[in-house]
Amino acid sequence: MAKVEIVNSLVIEIKKKFSKAEANKIINLVETLEDNPKKGKLLGNVGGILIKELKYKGFRFYFLADGYKLKIFSEEELIDLLLRFVRMSEKKHQQRTINEIKKILIKIGPKGFK
């Protein structure tokens, strides 16, 4: 079972943008990755860190995963895998958000998301 972490700024953004019931639904969707960490569409790879997305209606939720662990280990061995949700965007701003995530990963690394 993987560990899912949502950056505080993203939680605040979700709560501002969506109703309370819908925000809880999104959080539950995100937490489904604990049981199925290979879920989500692969968007890119920066230094072994995978950038993936989950879709909810017209929104995209971006998260980072260790590409090596996700590729090599079986479901049972993914106990120490950390999936960190870092950004959210609408479909029309998707590429700009992906480029921003890549830029932060290249310059600072995964610790650049707080």
C-alpha positions as CSV (number, residue, x, y, z in Angstrom):
1,M,0.0,0.0,0.0
2,A,1.5,3.3,-1.1
3,K,1.3,6.5,1.0
4,V,-0.6,9.5,-0.6
5,E,0.4,13.0,0.5
6,I,-1.4,16.1,-0.7
7,V,0.5,19.4,-0.5
8,N,-1.3,21.9,1.8
9,S,-1.6,24.6,-0.9
10,L,-3.5,22.1,-3.1
11,V,-5.9,21.1,-0.3
12,I,-6.7,24.8,0.2
13,E,-7.2,25.3,-3.5
14,I,-9.5,22.3,-3.8
15,K,-11.6,23.5,-0.8
16,K,-11.9,27.0,-2.4
17,K,-12.8,25.8,-5.8
18,F,-15.3,23.0,-4.9
19,S,-18.2,22.5,-2.6
20,K,-17.5,20.6,0.6
21,A,-19.1,17.4,-0.7
22,E,-17.3,17.6,-4.0
23,A,-14.0,18.3,-2.3
24,N,-14.4,15.2,-0.1
25,K,-15.2,13.2,-3.3
26,I,-11.9,14.5,-4.9
27,I,-9.9,13.7,-1.7
28,N,-11.4,10.1,-1.8
29,L,-10.5,9.8,-5.5
30,V,-6.9,10.8,-4.6
31,E,-6.7,8.3,-1.8
32,T,-7.7,5.4,-4.0
33,L,-4.1,5.5,-5.2
34,E,-3.1,4.0,-1.8
35,D,-4.5,0.7,-3.1
36,N,-3.7,1.1,-6.8
37,P,-0.6,3.3,-7.1
38,K,-0.2,2.5,-10.8
39,K,-3.4,4.4,-11.6
40,G,-3.2,7.7,-13.5
41,K,-1.8,8.9,-16.9
42,L,1.9,9.3,-17.2
43,L,2.8,12.8,-18.4
44,G,6.6,13.0,-18.1
45,N,9.7,12.0,-16.3
46,V,12.3,14.3,-14.7
47,G,15.3,12.5,-13.1
48,G,13.4,9.3,-12.3
49,I,10.5,11.2,-10.8
50,L,7.3,10.5,-12.7
51,I,4.7,13.2,-13.3
52,K,1.2,11.7,-13.5
53,E,-2.3,13.0,-13.5
54,L,-5.8,12.0,-12.3
55,K,-8.8,13.5,-14.0
56,Y,-12.0,14.6,-12.3
57,K,-14.6,16.2,-14.6
58,G,-12.7,19.1,-16.3
59,F,-9.9,19.2,-13.8
60,R,-6.5,17.6,-13.7
61,F,-4.7,16.7,-10.4
62,Y,-1.0,16.2,-10.8
63,F,1.2,14.0,-8.6
64,L,4.8,12.8,-8.4
65,A,6.0,9.2,-8.0
66,D,9.3,7.4,-7.8
67,G,9.5,5.9,-11.3
68,Y,11.9,3.1,-10.4
69,K,9.8,1.8,-7.5
70,L,6.6,2.0,-9.4
71,K,8.0,0.1,-12.4
72,I,9.9,-2.6,-10.6
73,F,8.1,-3.5,-7.5
74,S,4.9,-5.5,-7.2
75,E,1.7,-4.2,-5.5
76,E,2.7,-5.8,-2.2
77,E,6.2,-4.3,-2.2
78,L,5.0,-0.7,-2.8
79,I,4.6,0.0,0.9
80,D,7.2,2.8,1.1
81,L,6.2,4.5,-2.1
82,L,5.2,8.1,-1.7
83,L,2.7,9.7,-4.1
84,R,2.7,13.5,-3.7
85,F,-0.1,15.5,-5.2
86,V,1.3,18.9,-6.1
87,R,-0.9,20.8,-8.5
88,M,-4.4,21.1,-10.0
89,S,-5.5,22.7,-13.3
90,E,-8.3,23.0,-15.7
91,K,-8.0,21.4,-19.1
92,K,-7.1,24.7,-20.8
93,H,-4.1,25.3,-18.5
94,Q,-2.8,21.8,-18.5
95,Q,0.4,22.2,-20.5
96,R,1.4,25.4,-18.6
97,T,1.0,23.5,-15.3
98,I,3.0,20.5,-16.5
99,N,5.8,22.7,-17.6
100,E,5.8,24.5,-14.3
101,I,6.0,21.2,-12.4
102,K,9.0,20.1,-14.6
103,K,10.7,23.4,-14.1
104,I,10.5,23.1,-10.3
105,L,11.7,19.5,-10.4
106,I,14.7,20.4,-12.5
107,K,15.7,23.4,-10.4
108,I,14.8,22.4,-6.9
109,G,13.7,18.8,-6.9
110,P,10.7,17.2,-5.3
111,K,11.3,19.3,-2.1
112,G,10.2,22.4,-4.1
113,F,6.6,21.6,-3.5
114,K,5.2,22.6,-0.2
